[in-house]
Amino acid sequence: MEDYNDPQMIEMRDRFLSRYEEPVMGTPYEGEHVYVDGGPYDPTEVLQEEFGGKYGDDKIARVAADLTARSGEWVKRQDLGR
């Protein structure tokens, strides 16, 4: 992942990673991941929903692209108890 110097980008990345994880971390797999609790989630949509209007679209796009490069799919973290 990119090492950001911008506090807004760091906040967005850290907030996303505190709530979402890669499916391989615990999502059931039966030939493909089975999204029993919703998902997969798109980083761009999640970040736009939470930070759109607060931070610039260019910053949101950079963080989302970095997260998408790490994993094409994301699910809500298992340890949050939903």
NORWOUR-V176098 format. One line per field, one symbol per residue. phi: phi as a letter, one per 40 degrees, with the letter a starting at -180 (. if undefined). psi: psi as a letter, one per 20 degrees, with the letter a starting at -180 (. if undefined). burial: b if it has 24 or more other C-alpha atoms within 12 Angstrom, else e. A space follows every 50 residues. Layout:
phi: ???
psi: ???
burial: ???
This chain:
phi: .cccbcccccccccccccbbacdccicdbbgacbccbghcbcdccccccc bdgcbccccdccccccccccacbbbcccccgf
psi: qqoqiphghgggghggiiiqrqhiijpqpmhrponhkrrqqphggghggh iphgqqhhgghggghghhhgpiqqrqphjij.
burial: eeeeeeeebbebbeebbeebbbbeeebeeeeeeeeeeeebbbbbebbbee beeeeeeebbbbbbbbbbeeeebbbbbeeeee
